[in-house]
Structure formats: structure tokens, C-alpha cells
């Protein structure tokens, strides 16, 4: 499971970097039928709407805090995480 943890940490870092680029690359992290659940805001469903959210929404940095990782380590792994948001000056939001 340590390999899975390392891969998840790396993937979360990539997600955080892509979120502020606004070039559509964030969509590589979402399925065709995905929905985004931003805090204190309506659910955003569909790739076009998700892209619009990241292009026109707030610019923030995110930090994922892994709570649990479980699975067999080969065929499936599930991550449960919380996250913290920071403004572009690295001041915690909320």
C-alpha cells in the first residue's frame, strides 16, 4: 500500500497544479459523466461546465490530507481525503 500512497500523493499534487492552469488539462482528471462538488456552491456536472468552473472560478491552491487508504493494493485502492484551500498568497481560506 505504500506504493499506492506515493502514487496518490503525486496525483493529488498534479491535480492541484492543473486546477489553476485554465487550459483544459484538468479534464484529464475527470470522467465524461463527472460532477464537481465545490464547497458552498452548486454542483457542477459535465466536462464543459467543469472546465468553465476552473477557467472562471476562484484561483486557489489545494492541499490534500489523506485520511485513509484501503484496498488490496493491486486491483483496487480507495483514498479518503480532506483538503485545505489557500489563496495565491498561500493564506488559508476558511
C-alpha positions as CSV (number, residue, x, y, z in Angstrom):
1,X,0.0,0.0,0.0
2,X,3.0,2.3,0.4
3,X,3.4,2.4,-3.4
4,X,-0.3,3.3,-3.8
5,X,0.1,6.1,-1.2
6,X,3.0,7.6,-3.1
7,X,1.1,7.5,-6.4
8,X,-1.9,9.1,-4.8
9,X,0.2,11.9,-3.3
10,X,1.8,12.5,-6.7
11,X,-1.6,12.5,-8.4
12,X,-3.0,15.0,-5.9
13,X,-0.1,17.3,-6.5
14,X,-0.6,17.2,-10.2
15,X,-4.4,17.9,-9.8
16,X,-3.6,21.0,-7.6
17,X,-1.2,22.3,-10.3
18,X,-3.7,21.7,-13.2
19,X,-6.6,23.3,-11.4
20,X,-5.2,26.8,-12.0
21,X,-3.9,26.5,-15.5
22,X,-7.2,27.1,-17.2
23,X,-6.1,25.3,-20.3
24,X,-8.4,22.3,-20.1
25,X,-5.7,19.9,-18.8
26,X,-7.7,19.5,-15.6
27,X,-10.3,17.5,-17.5
28,X,-7.8,14.6,-17.7
29,X,-8.7,14.0,-14.1
30,X,-12.5,13.7,-14.7
31,X,-14.7,11.1,-16.4
32,X,-17.2,12.1,-19.1
33,X,-20.1,12.0,-16.5
34,X,-18.2,13.6,-13.6
35,X,-19.6,16.2,-11.2
36,X,-17.6,18.6,-9.2
37,X,-18.9,19.5,-5.7
38,X,-17.3,22.8,-4.8
39,X,-17.8,23.9,-1.2
40,X,-20.8,26.2,-0.5
41,X,-21.7,26.2,-4.2
42,X,-24.0,24.3,-6.6
43,X,-22.8,21.0,-8.0
44,X,-21.1,21.4,-11.4
45,X,-21.7,18.5,-13.8
46,X,-20.3,17.8,-17.3
47,X,-16.9,18.4,-18.7
48,X,-17.7,21.7,-20.3
49,X,-19.1,23.1,-17.1
50,X,-16.2,21.7,-15.0
51,X,-13.8,23.4,-17.4
52,X,-15.7,26.6,-17.2
53,X,-15.6,26.4,-13.4
54,X,-11.8,26.1,-13.4
55,X,-11.3,28.8,-16.1
56,X,-13.6,31.3,-14.4
57,X,-13.7,30.2,-10.8
58,X,-11.6,31.2,-7.9
59,X,-7.8,30.6,-8.2
60,X,-6.6,28.7,-5.2
61,X,-4.0,26.2,-4.2
62,X,-5.2,23.0,-2.6
63,X,-3.6,20.7,-0.2
64,X,-5.0,17.2,0.2
65,X,-4.8,15.5,3.6
66,X,-5.1,11.7,3.3
67,X,-7.3,10.2,6.0
68,X,-7.4,6.6,4.9
69,X,-6.2,4.4,2.0
70,X,-7.5,0.9,1.8
71,X,-7.8,-1.9,-0.8
72,X,-5.7,-4.8,-1.9
73,X,-3.0,-2.6,-3.4
74,X,-3.2,-4.4,-6.7
75,X,-6.6,-4.4,-8.2
76,X,-8.2,-1.5,-6.3
77,X,-7.3,1.2,-3.8
78,X,-9.6,3.7,-2.3
79,X,-8.5,7.1,-0.9
80,X,-10.4,9.1,1.6
81,X,-9.0,12.7,1.9
82,X,-9.9,16.1,3.2
83,X,-8.5,19.2,1.6
84,X,-7.5,22.7,2.6
85,X,-7.7,25.7,0.2
86,X,-5.2,28.6,0.1
87,X,-5.3,31.8,-1.8
88,X,-2.5,32.6,-4.3
89,X,-0.5,34.2,-1.5
90,X,-0.7,30.9,0.4
91,X,-3.1,32.2,3.1
92,X,-5.5,29.5,4.2
93,X,-9.1,30.1,3.2
94,X,-11.8,29.5,5.7
